[in-house]
C-alpha cells in the first residue's frame, strides 16, 4: 500500500503493526512515511522520533533523516540524525585492520556513502549547494550509486550548469540503482528523450574510468592481482594507511608499497576522523607497458 501510494490504508495497517510489534523500529519508519504521504506531518515526526529511540542503529537514523529531507521537513532534526549516522558508522571503521577484515566491515563502506548522500541532500534542501556538493560528490565517487548521481545532477542544475547536469544524469542512469526520476529529469533537460539512450551507452564505460587510477610503468608483462587499500583523510588527498595483497599474480605482490604512493583523490567530504576500505585490481599490460588500479564499487567488494 505504501509503494502504491495508498497512504490512508498504509497508515491504518502500520498503526496496527506497530502496536503488535512496539520494538520494531523499521515499522515505525514505514508508519512515518505513510503519515507523510497522508499529509500528517506531526504524526510522521512522532513516528520517526520513536524509531530512533527504539533503535540507535545508523541505518535507522539515516533512513529517518532522508525521509524528512525529501519532504523538506524538520531539517534541523534531519541533519542531527544524519550526522549521528555518519559518526556512528565511521566510528565503527576507525579500528578496522586489514589483517582481520570482515565482510561486515566491508558492508559498512557502502552505508557510509549512503549516509554522506543523505547529509548532502539535507544541505541541498537547505539551499547550501556548496556543502551539498561536498558530501554528495564524495558519496558518488565512493559508491557510483544512481541515486547519488541523480542528486549530483540536481546540484549542477540548481547551479545553472546544464551541461554538467546532463552528464551527471547520463552517468546516474548508467550506474546501478538508477531511478525513473533521473530519466524524467534528463528528458526535461534535453527537451526530449531521443538522445538519452546514446548518452547512457557512452556513459557506461566512463563509470569504470572514474574508478581507475594510473599506477605507472613497473611491470612489463600481463598480470593481475587484487588488493585491499585502507584510506583516511589527508590534507589534499586521501592518505593510504595500509595495503594488503589478496591474491592473483605473485609478480605483483611486491608492489603493495607502490600502491601507497598513488593519488586516490579527494575521497572524503571533510577532515573528520574516518577510514575507508577499497578493494581494487591492479592490472598490468605487456603491450601497453603500464599498470592501472581499478577500484571495485563497495557493494561488489567481498573478502574473497
BADOLUM-960351 format. One record per residue (C-alpha): x, y, z; residue in three letters; residue number from 0. Coordinates in pm, 1 decimal. Example, Ala and Ser with C-alpha at 12.3 -4.5 7.8 and 13.67 -1.06 7.14 Angstrom:
REM residues 2
<<1230.0,-450.0,780.0>,Ala,0>
<<1367.0,-106.0,714.0>,Ser,1>
***
This chain:
REM residues 304
<<0.0,0.0,0.0>,Unk,0>
<<285.0,235.8,81.3>,Unk,1>
<<457.4,168.4,-250.3>,Unk,2>
<<126.2,209.0,-433.1>,Unk,3>
<<75.9,547.4,-258.3>,Unk,4>
<<-238.4,428.3,-81.1>,Unk,5>
<<-130.0,620.8,225.6>,Unk,6>
<<-456.1,617.0,421.3>,Unk,7>
<<-475.0,238.3,413.6>,Unk,8>
<<-99.8,209.9,477.2>,Unk,9>
<<-136.5,425.6,790.6>,Unk,10>
<<-414.3,200.6,917.5>,Unk,11>
<<-212.3,-117.5,868.4>,Unk,12>
<<114.3,19.4,1005.5>,Unk,13>
<<-60.1,160.8,1312.2>,Unk,14>
<<-182.5,-192.4,1388.0>,Unk,15>
<<159.4,-340.1,1314.1>,Unk,16>
<<344.5,-101.4,1546.6>,Unk,17>
<<103.2,-184.2,1828.9>,Unk,18>
<<169.9,-554.8,1778.7>,Unk,19>
<<547.7,-502.0,1743.4>,Unk,20>
<<634.5,-193.9,1952.0>,Unk,21>
<<1007.8,-269.7,1938.9>,Unk,22>
<<1032.8,-278.9,1559.6>,Unk,23>
<<1199.8,46.3,1452.1>,Unk,24>
<<1157.9,-26.3,1080.0>,Unk,25>
<<779.8,-44.4,1121.1>,Unk,26>
<<789.1,299.7,1285.6>,Unk,27>
<<983.0,431.7,985.8>,Unk,28>
<<723.8,286.6,748.4>,Unk,29>
<<447.2,438.8,958.8>,Unk,30>
<<622.9,774.4,943.6>,Unk,31>
<<647.2,750.3,565.8>,Unk,32>
<<277.0,665.1,544.1>,Unk,33>
<<188.6,963.2,763.4>,Unk,34>
<<397.8,1188.4,539.4>,Unk,35>
<<211.5,1065.7,233.5>,Unk,36>
<<-119.8,1127.3,408.4>,Unk,37>
<<-15.8,1482.9,494.8>,Unk,38>
<<8.7,1413.0,869.2>,Unk,39>
<<347.6,1569.3,929.9>,Unk,40>
<<334.5,1595.2,1309.7>,Unk,41>
<<235.2,1229.6,1338.3>,Unk,42>
<<516.4,1140.0,1098.2>,Unk,43>
<<775.9,1320.3,1307.9>,Unk,44>
<<645.7,1144.1,1621.0>,Unk,45>
<<678.4,802.9,1449.1>,Unk,46>
<<1030.0,884.6,1329.1>,Unk,47>
<<1132.6,1000.9,1676.6>,Unk,48>
<<1006.8,673.1,1820.4>,Unk,49>
<<1202.2,479.3,1556.0>,Unk,50>
<<1535.1,630.6,1663.6>,Unk,51>
<<1450.9,564.9,2030.1>,Unk,52>
<<1367.1,200.4,1960.2>,Unk,53>
<<1684.1,150.5,1756.0>,Unk,54>
<<2002.3,357.3,1772.8>,Unk,55>
<<2139.4,197.1,1456.4>,Unk,56>
<<2299.4,429.4,1197.8>,Unk,57>
<<2074.6,279.0,928.6>,Unk,58>
<<1756.9,386.7,1109.5>,Unk,59>
<<1892.9,735.9,1182.5>,Unk,60>
<<1985.1,771.7,816.4>,Unk,61>
<<1651.3,647.1,684.6>,Unk,62>
<<1459.8,885.2,908.7>,Unk,63>
<<1686.6,1175.3,810.3>,Unk,64>
<<1642.6,1104.1,440.4>,Unk,65>
<<1263.2,1082.0,462.1>,Unk,66>
<<1247.9,1413.3,646.0>,Unk,67>
<<1480.6,1572.7,391.9>,Unk,68>
<<1271.7,1451.5,99.3>,Unk,69>
<<977.4,1645.6,239.9>,Unk,70>
<<1190.0,1945.5,349.4>,Unk,71>
<<1054.7,1877.3,696.2>,Unk,72>
<<1230.1,1936.3,1030.9>,Unk,73>
<<1564.0,1981.3,855.6>,Unk,74>
<<1749.2,2065.0,1177.7>,Unk,75>
<<1638.1,1732.2,1321.6>,Unk,76>
<<1715.1,1554.5,992.9>,Unk,77>
<<2067.9,1696.3,993.0>,Unk,78>
<<2130.9,1583.9,1350.9>,Unk,79>
<<2013.2,1233.6,1264.4>,Unk,80>
<<2228.3,1217.8,950.7>,Unk,81>
<<2532.6,1336.2,1144.3>,Unk,82>
<<2470.1,1071.0,1410.7>,Unk,83>
<<2451.9,803.1,1139.9>,Unk,84>
<<2781.8,917.6,987.1>,Unk,85>
<<2955.8,948.4,1324.6>,Unk,86>
<<2846.4,601.6,1437.3>,Unk,87>
<<2936.2,434.3,1107.7>,Unk,88>
<<3277.8,596.7,1082.3>,Unk,89>
<<3349.2,523.3,1448.5>,Unk,90>
<<3293.3,154.6,1376.0>,Unk,91>
<<3554.4,172.8,1097.3>,Unk,92>
<<3827.7,362.2,1281.2>,Unk,93>
<<3974.5,49.7,1436.3>,Unk,94>
<<3949.3,-162.2,1121.4>,Unk,95>
<<4256.2,-374.1,1047.5>,Unk,96>
<<4322.6,-524.2,703.6>,Unk,97>
<<4477.3,-828.7,870.6>,Unk,98>
<<4146.8,-906.7,1043.2>,Unk,99>
<<3898.8,-773.8,788.9>,Unk,100>
<<3537.6,-896.1,787.1>,Unk,101>
<<3254.1,-879.2,536.0>,Unk,102>
<<3061.6,-679.1,797.8>,Unk,103>
<<3328.4,-408.1,788.6>,Unk,104>
<<3323.2,-403.9,409.2>,Unk,105>
<<2945.5,-366.7,404.8>,Unk,106>
<<2980.7,-55.1,619.5>,Unk,107>
<<3157.0,126.1,335.0>,Unk,108>
<<2850.5,126.3,111.3>,Unk,109>
<<2642.8,254.0,402.5>,Unk,110>
<<2884.0,539.0,470.3>,Unk,111>
<<2836.8,654.8,110.1>,Unk,112>
<<2460.8,647.4,160.2>,Unk,113>
<<2489.1,849.6,480.8>,Unk,114>
<<2708.5,1110.5,311.6>,Unk,115>
<<2449.3,1135.8,36.3>,Unk,116>
<<2172.4,1191.3,291.0>,Unk,117>
<<2359.5,1470.9,468.3>,Unk,118>
<<2440.6,1628.8,133.3>,Unk,119>
<<2075.6,1609.3,34.0>,Unk,120>
<<1976.3,1786.6,354.1>,Unk,121>
<<2220.9,2066.6,270.5>,Unk,122>
<<2067.5,2080.6,-79.3>,Unk,123>
<<1718.9,2120.1,67.1>,Unk,124>
<<1856.7,2399.8,283.9>,Unk,125>
<<1993.9,2573.9,-24.8>,Unk,126>
<<2358.3,2522.7,74.0>,Unk,127>
<<2478.4,2395.4,-263.4>,Unk,128>
<<2849.1,2404.3,-180.2>,Unk,129>
<<2819.9,2177.0,121.4>,Unk,130>
<<2566.3,1963.3,-63.6>,Unk,131>
<<2818.1,1912.8,-344.2>,Unk,132>
<<3090.7,1835.1,-90.1>,Unk,133>
<<2904.3,1536.2,57.1>,Unk,134>
<<2713.3,1413.1,-246.6>,Unk,135>
<<3022.8,1420.0,-468.1>,Unk,136>
<<3205.4,1208.6,-209.9>,Unk,137>
<<2909.7,968.2,-195.7>,Unk,138>
<<2903.4,939.4,-575.4>,Unk,139>
<<3279.9,888.6,-609.7>,Unk,140>
<<3272.6,616.9,-344.3>,Unk,141>
<<2957.1,430.4,-444.5>,Unk,142>
<<2865.9,520.0,-803.9>,Unk,143>
<<2506.7,473.7,-690.8>,Unk,144>
<<2243.1,605.6,-930.5>,Unk,145>
<<2054.9,792.9,-659.0>,Unk,146>
<<2367.0,983.5,-550.2>,Unk,147>
<<2433.2,1058.2,-917.9>,Unk,148>
<<2082.1,1197.2,-953.7>,Unk,149>
<<2134.3,1422.1,-652.5>,Unk,150>
<<2460.9,1545.1,-803.1>,Unk,151>
<<2278.7,1621.7,-1127.2>,Unk,152>
<<2027.2,1832.3,-935.3>,Unk,153>
<<2309.7,2029.1,-776.1>,Unk,154>
<<2452.8,2104.9,-1121.3>,Unk,155>
<<2108.0,2201.4,-1248.6>,Unk,156>
<<2039.3,2426.4,-949.9>,Unk,157>
<<2381.4,2588.6,-1001.2>,Unk,158>
<<2292.9,2670.2,-1361.8>,Unk,159>
<<2534.2,2415.6,-1512.8>,Unk,160>
<<2306.7,2242.6,-1764.2>,Unk,161>
<<2591.2,2055.8,-1934.6>,Unk,162>
<<2712.3,1919.8,-1601.1>,Unk,163>
<<2357.5,1820.7,-1507.8>,Unk,164>
<<2308.0,1631.6,-1835.6>,Unk,165>
<<2635.9,1446.9,-1794.4>,Unk,166>
<<2560.9,1359.1,-1431.3>,Unk,167>
<<2215.5,1229.3,-1528.6>,Unk,168>
<<2366.7,1008.2,-1800.5>,Unk,169>
<<2619.2,865.5,-1554.3>,Unk,170>
<<2347.1,812.7,-1292.8>,Unk,171>
<<2131.1,623.1,-1544.6>,Unk,172>
<<2429.8,406.5,-1643.2>,Unk,173>
<<2503.9,327.3,-1278.1>,Unk,174>
<<2339.1,67.2,-1053.2>,Unk,175>
<<2020.3,170.8,-871.8>,Unk,176>
<<1920.1,432.3,-1130.6>,Unk,177>
<<1585.8,599.7,-1064.8>,Unk,178>
<<1297.9,674.1,-1301.0>,Unk,179>
<<1311.5,1034.2,-1181.7>,Unk,180>
<<1659.6,1069.7,-1334.1>,Unk,181>
<<1534.9,973.8,-1679.1>,Unk,182>
<<1245.3,1218.1,-1647.6>,Unk,183>
<<1487.0,1489.1,-1534.6>,Unk,184>
<<1718.4,1424.2,-1829.5>,Unk,185>
<<1423.6,1433.7,-2070.1>,Unk,186>
<<1334.8,1780.5,-1944.0>,Unk,187>
<<1694.4,1899.8,-1964.2>,Unk,188>
<<1726.4,1780.0,-2324.0>,Unk,189>
<<1376.9,1881.2,-2432.0>,Unk,190>
<<1301.2,1522.3,-2535.7>,Unk,191>
<<1421.0,1165.3,-2489.9>,Unk,192>
<<1570.9,1093.1,-2832.6>,Unk,193>
<<1931.6,1134.6,-2716.1>,Unk,194>
<<1906.1,959.6,-2380.5>,Unk,195>
<<1990.3,602.3,-2477.8>,Unk,196>
<<2300.9,716.8,-2668.1>,Unk,197>
<<2421.0,929.7,-2376.3>,Unk,198>
<<2373.9,644.4,-2130.6>,Unk,199>
<<2550.0,398.4,-2362.3>,Unk,200>
<<2852.8,629.2,-2384.7>,Unk,201>
<<2848.8,689.1,-2009.0>,Unk,202>
<<2872.6,321.7,-1908.1>,Unk,203>
<<3246.1,275.0,-1977.6>,Unk,204>
<<3314.9,606.9,-1804.5>,Unk,205>
<<3199.2,458.2,-1473.7>,Unk,206>
<<3498.4,223.8,-1465.4>,Unk,207>
<<3730.6,501.4,-1579.0>,Unk,208>
<<3620.0,706.1,-1279.7>,Unk,209>
<<3739.1,418.8,-1058.6>,Unk,210>
<<4066.5,369.8,-1246.6>,Unk,211>
<<4393.0,507.3,-1107.0>,Unk,212>
<<4703.3,502.3,-1327.9>,Unk,213>
<<4971.9,310.6,-1139.5>,Unk,214>
<<5269.8,371.5,-1369.7>,Unk,215>
<<5517.2,154.6,-1557.8>,Unk,216>
<<5663.9,-101.5,-1321.9>,Unk,217>
<<5586.2,-443.0,-1471.3>,Unk,218>
<<5614.7,-512.3,-1846.2>,Unk,219>
<<5404.6,-826.8,-1853.0>,Unk,220>
<<5038.6,-923.5,-1843.7>,Unk,221>
<<4944.4,-967.1,-1478.7>,Unk,222>
<<4651.7,-905.3,-1243.9>,Unk,223>
<<4623.4,-910.2,-866.3>,Unk,224>
<<4371.3,-793.8,-606.2>,Unk,225>
<<4446.7,-569.1,-310.1>,Unk,226>
<<4270.4,-404.6,-18.7>,Unk,227>
<<4359.3,-39.5,42.8>,Unk,228>
<<4285.2,134.5,373.3>,Unk,229>
<<4234.5,510.7,337.3>,Unk,230>
<<4196.6,801.7,578.1>,Unk,231>
<<4156.8,1179.0,523.4>,Unk,232>
<<4466.8,1373.8,423.7>,Unk,233>
<<4537.9,1742.4,362.2>,Unk,234>
<<4452.4,1748.7,-9.0>,Unk,235>
<<4408.9,1382.4,-95.7>,Unk,236>
<<4336.8,1059.4,85.4>,Unk,237>
<<4615.5,910.9,293.7>,Unk,238>
<<4694.8,540.5,249.4>,Unk,239>
<<4718.7,371.7,589.9>,Unk,240>
<<4773.4,15.4,470.3>,Unk,241>
<<4770.6,-209.6,162.8>,Unk,242>
<<4711.2,-585.0,163.4>,Unk,243>
<<4771.7,-831.5,-121.0>,Unk,244>
<<4467.8,-1059.0,-157.2>,Unk,245>
<<4555.7,-1285.1,-447.5>,Unk,246>
<<4644.1,-1309.2,-811.5>,Unk,247>
<<4981.1,-1283.3,-982.7>,Unk,248>
<<5263.6,-1326.8,-733.9>,Unk,249>
<<5472.2,-1099.5,-957.2>,Unk,250>
<<5259.3,-810.4,-828.7>,Unk,251>
<<5276.6,-892.0,-456.6>,Unk,252>
<<5599.4,-688.0,-403.0>,Unk,253>
<<5432.9,-375.5,-539.6>,Unk,254>
<<5199.6,-328.5,-242.5>,Unk,255>
<<5411.7,-35.2,-124.8>,Unk,256>
<<5385.7,126.9,-467.8>,Unk,257>
<<5008.3,142.1,-424.5>,Unk,258>
<<5063.4,363.3,-119.4>,Unk,259>
<<5204.8,639.3,-340.0>,Unk,260>
<<4908.4,657.8,-581.2>,Unk,261>
<<4677.6,957.7,-584.7>,Unk,262>
<<4335.2,835.1,-470.5>,Unk,263>
<<4192.3,1185.3,-491.5>,Unk,264>
<<3960.9,1368.5,-252.6>,Unk,265>
<<3778.9,1062.0,-125.0>,Unk,266>
<<3639.5,1213.8,195.7>,Unk,267>
<<3390.6,1502.3,220.3>,Unk,268>
<<3565.4,1654.3,521.1>,Unk,269>
<<3862.1,1605.9,754.3>,Unk,270>
<<3669.1,1429.8,1031.1>,Unk,271>
<<3843.7,1111.5,1151.6>,Unk,272>
<<3732.5,827.8,926.7>,Unk,273>
<<3861.0,525.0,742.2>,Unk,274>
<<3750.2,355.0,423.0>,Unk,275>
<<3842.9,19.5,275.9>,Unk,276>
<<3860.6,-12.5,-101.2>,Unk,277>
<<3917.6,-331.4,-295.5>,Unk,278>
<<4095.1,-295.1,-627.7>,Unk,279>
<<4250.2,-495.5,-908.7>,Unk,280>
<<4599.4,-399.7,-1019.6>,Unk,281>
<<4614.9,-479.3,-1390.9>,Unk,282>
<<4936.8,-463.0,-1593.4>,Unk,283>
<<4974.1,-494.9,-1969.4>,Unk,284>
<<5284.8,-614.9,-2153.4>,Unk,285>
<<5165.8,-440.9,-2470.1>,Unk,286>
<<5095.6,-104.4,-2310.1>,Unk,287>
<<5379.6,-136.9,-2061.6>,Unk,288>
<<5188.0,20.9,-1777.9>,Unk,289>
<<4955.2,-72.0,-1492.0>,Unk,290>
<<4621.1,53.9,-1362.0>,Unk,291>
<<4444.9,5.2,-1030.8>,Unk,292>
<<4071.2,-42.5,-1086.8>,Unk,293>
<<3867.1,1.6,-769.5>,Unk,294>
<<3552.6,-200.5,-712.8>,Unk,295>
<<3226.8,-33.7,-607.3>,Unk,296>
<<3176.0,-105.9,-235.1>,Unk,297>
<<2865.2,-316.9,-298.3>,Unk,298>
<<3078.2,-555.3,-505.5>,Unk,299>
<<3373.2,-574.3,-265.2>,Unk,300>
<<3398.2,-900.1,-71.4>,Unk,301>
<<3672.4,-1074.5,122.7>,Unk,302>
<<3707.3,-1346.4,-142.2>,Unk,303>
***
